[in-house]
Amino acid sequence: MSADGPRGVLRPGWAAEVGDYAIAGGWTERGEALVVGDTAGGVYAFDGKSGATTWAKHGAHEGGVLALAMHPRRHAFATAGQDGRILVWSAAEGQVSQAIEVGSDWVENVAWSPDGQWLAASCSRQVYTYGADGAQVWRSPDHPSTVSAVAWSGVEELATACYGRVAFFDASTGEPRQKFEWQGSLVSMVLSPDGDIVACGSQDNTVHFWRRSTEEDSMMSGYPAKPSALAFDDTGTLLATGGGQAVTVWSFRGKGPEGTRPGVLDVHVEPVSTLAFAPGATRLASGARDGGVVVWSLRKNGHGGAQGAAVVEGAVAEVYWRPDGRALAALDAWGGVTTWRIGR
């Protein structure tokens, strides 16, 4: 990939820096601000149009930020860190409205329910949910291993992944609803928008998925590395997967993806680290350890080509589409925060 500057649909936007590895972030609901957490424990907010620093809080999490989740309906977000805490923030002022002491271990995952009424977090082998007031609603029993991922299936269920299984819990009571077992370490998880398909990347370099309605399972193999990056499009038809230098896109149209040939998007020269579909579109953004960011245009069968590309200084940690799909942000290992406007 070339470092000559952005090309194609990626047009220069603004750039900023945080204090350390920019590990997690997100846009506010209308794109007024981009918030970012780093591995030094800092939390920052940048003006969505200019990139000017709105506020910065250093050392918010002792040991570093591990996860960040934007509230779906309010100008707020939550961060989780190595200090065993969750902080709920005002995105506008940078004030902490709630500080939740979860446990003595790292809080590695945090996620709001789609209606913003519940906040879920994982700490070691357990999952916790909290209400709007920050009070604990329920705590799960120990999972077989450290929980690697959490995701909401609508507003009624919470899904978790760990070594050997995916489990679904009732959102309000924590009662188990469904469980799928797999003899392997599941390192990533994504749910289709309708909640019927759950896909997981495995330590054995495969993607395993289940259809909840039938409880049938299937597996995609042949990846050169563990698929830690997964993303569904808004329709639940296309599943993009990392697991090497190429992005592999599977189509769930008809009887797929079993017995079909996936789309293979091959531009990056080092492994893909993050994937994100644009809202309401078949545009896919990928970031990789080579610092490359690529925007792809996909067809319904998962095949497609690059529409634009750019290179940032460090390995790409995450990419985030602005909610209107007209801008893209990338966070990198050197503390860089880079945005681009999206051309037609």
N, C-alpha and C positions, 0 to 999 in steps of 0.2 A: 504494500500500500504506500501511496505517496504522501509526504508531509508538506506538499506545496500549498495546501489550503483546502477548504471545503469545495466540493464539486457537486454538480447535478442539482437536486432539489434542496440540498443543504446550503443555506445562505448564512453568511456571518451574523452572529448575534452578539451576545456579551460573554465575558469570561470573568471569573473571580477565583479567589483562593481561600481555603480554610487552613487550620493549623496543622493538620496531619492527613493521613489517608481518609479521603471522603468516602465513607462506607455506606451511607443510607440517606435518603431524602425523599422529597416529593413536592408537587405543586399544590397550592391551595385550590379550593373548589373552582374558582373562576380564573385561576392563573395569575392572581395579583402578586403572589410571592412564591419563591422557591426556598424551601427550608432544607438544611443539610446538617448531618451529624458526622463527626470524625472520630478516629480511633484514639485521639487524645482526650476525648470526653467533651469536646466543644460542640455547641449547637448554634447555627447561624440562620439568618433570614435575609434573602436578597430580593430587591424589587424586581418583579417579574418582567418589566419592560426595559429598565436601564441596567440592572445588575448591581445597583448601589446597595451597600450593606445597610439593611434596615436596623438590625441589632445583632449582637454577638454575645454569647455566654460561654466563657471558657471554664473548663473543669466541671461542667454540669453533672457528668457521670464519672466518678472516680474509676480509673482503669480504662475507660473508653465507652463510646456508644457502640451498641451491637445491632440495634434495629430501630426503625422509625416507621410510624403509620399515620397517615393523614386521616383526620376525621371526615367522613363522607358528607356531612351536612353542616358542619360548623367550621369557623375559621380557627381551627385548633388541630393539634396533633399530639401523638404520644411517642416518647423515646424510651428505650430499654438499654440497660448496660451491664457491665461487668460487676457493678456494685450491688447487684441484686434488687435494683429499684426500677420502677416505672415512673416517669414524670409526664404529666399532661400539661401542655403548654397552650397559651394564646399565641397564635401565629402573628398577630398584629403587634403586640407589645413585648413578646418574649417573656411574659410572666408565667410562672408555674402555678397552676390552679390546684393541682393535686400531686402529692408525692406518695407513691404506694410502695411499701416495703414488701417485696415478694418472698425473698429467701436469701440464704447466704451464698448461693451459687449464681452463675451468670444467667441473666434473662436474655435468651437468644432470639426469641420470636415474640412479636406483638402484632395484633390485628384487631381492627374494629369490625363489628358486624355491619352489614350493609345499611341498616337503619341508624347506626351510631349509638344504639342503646346498650350494647355489651362491648367489653374490651377483653380480649383473650391474650394470654401470655404463657410461654413455656419457660420453666426453670428446671434444669436437670431432667429428671424423669417424670415430672408432673406438669399438668396444665391447670391454669387458674382462669376464672372469669370474674369480671368486676362489673358493677352497675354504673350508671351515669354519675352517681355520687362517690365513686371510688371504693365502695364497700365490696368485699369479696362475696360472690354469689355461690360458687362451688369450686372445689378442687378435686382433680382426678386422683385415683389411686396411682401407684407407680406404674409407668410403662416399662416394657422389657429393657429399654435402654434410654439414653438421652433423647428427648424429642427433637427431631431434626426440622420439622415444619408444622405449621398450623394454618388452616384456611377455613373460612366460613362457607357453608353450603346454604345460601339464603340466610334468613334471620333465625331459623329454627334449629340449625345443627352446626356443630363445630367438628372439623376433621383434624386428625393428628397423624403424623408419620414418625416411625422410629425403626429400630432394627426389628425386622420380622413381621411388621403389620401396619395397616392403616385402620384407624378406628373413627367412628362417628358418635358424637355425644349430643344429647338433648341440650339446647342452648340454655334453658332456664333451670334445669335440674341436674345436669351432668350425667343423667342415666345413659348407659351405652345403648346405641341403636343398631349399629351394624359394624362388622369387623371383617377385614380381608387379611389373610396371612400370606407371607412370602418369605422364604428362607434366604434372606439377604438384608444388607443394610441399606435402607432407603434414605437417600441424601437430599432429595428435593420432592416437591409435590405441587400439583396444580389441579384445580377442579374446572370442569366445563361450566359455562354460565348457568346451565339448567341444573347443575349438580349431579347429573347422572353418570358422568365419566370422571374417574379419578386416575391421574397419571403420576407416576413416580420415577425419578431417576435412581438407579441402584449402583452400589459400590462395585458390582461386577460388570459395569459398562453396558448395562441394558436399560431400556425404559419399559416398565411394567404398568399395565393399566387394567382397570376393572370397569365394567358397566354395572352400576348399582341396581338397575331395574331387573337384570337377569342374573346378576352375580357371576357372570362369565368373565374370565380373565384372559389376557393375552400379553405378548412380550415382543418388543422390537430389540434386536441384538445387532452386533457388528460395529458398535461405537468404539473408537480407539481410547476413549477416556470416560470417566463417569459423567453422566449427563446432569450437571448441577443447574443448568438453565433450562427452564420450560415455560411455555406461554401458549394459552388458547386465544383465538380471536373472539370477538364479541358474539359470533354466531355459534361457537362451539364446534365449528366444522374443521378448522385447521389447528393442528398442534405443532408448534415449532419447538425443536429440541436442539440443545448443544451436545457436548460430548466429543469434541474434537475441533479442528479448524473450520469445518463446514457446518452450516445450519441445515438440519434435516427437518422437512416439513411433511407431516402426515395428514391426509385428508380423511375425515370421517363421513364423507358423503356416501350414500347408499350403503353397501356392505363393507365399506372400508373401515379402518386402514388395512385389515388383513387381506393379503393377496394382491395388494396394489404396490406401485412403485412410488416412493416418496419424492418430493422435490428436494434437490440438493443444491444449496446456495454456497458457492465456494469462492471466497475472496480473501478472507482473513488468513494470515500466515502463522498465527498462534491460536490456541484454543479459545472458543467462544465462552465468555463469562457471564453474559446477561442478554435477555431477549424481552421485547415488549411490543405488542401490537398497538397501533394507533386506534383511538376510540372510533368505533363505527366504520372502520375501513380495513382493507386487506393490505395495508402497509405495515411492514415489520421493521423494527429497528434492532440491530445486533451490535454488541460491543465485545471486544476481545482483549486478551492479554497483550496483544501487540499495540494497543492504544487506538486501534481502528474502530470507527463507528460507521455502520453502513445502513442505509434505508433501502428496503426491498419492496418491489411491487409484486404481489402474488396473484395467481389465478386460483380458481376454486379447487383445482386438483393439487395445490401446494407447490406447483412449479412457478418460477418467476425469475426476475433479474434485478440487478442493482439499479437504483434510481439516483443515489447520491452517496458520497463517502467523505469522511474527514478523519484526521488523526489528532489525538490529544497526547499530552506528555507522558502519562503513565498508563499502566494497565487499567482498563475500564472496569469499574466496580458495578455501576448500575446505569441504566438509561431510563428516562422518564418523559413520556409525552405530556405536553400541556393538555389540559382537559378538552380544549377545542381542536386539538390535533394540528395546530399551526406552528408549533415550536417543539423542539426536542432538547433535553438537557442530558449531559453525561457527567458522571462523577468518576474521578480517577485516583490511583494510588499515590500520586504526588500531591494530593490536596487540591487538584484542579476542579473547577466547576465551569463547564463550557456549555453554552446554548447556541442553537442555530434556529433561524426562521426557516419554515418549510415552504418552498416554492411550489408552484403548480406543476 
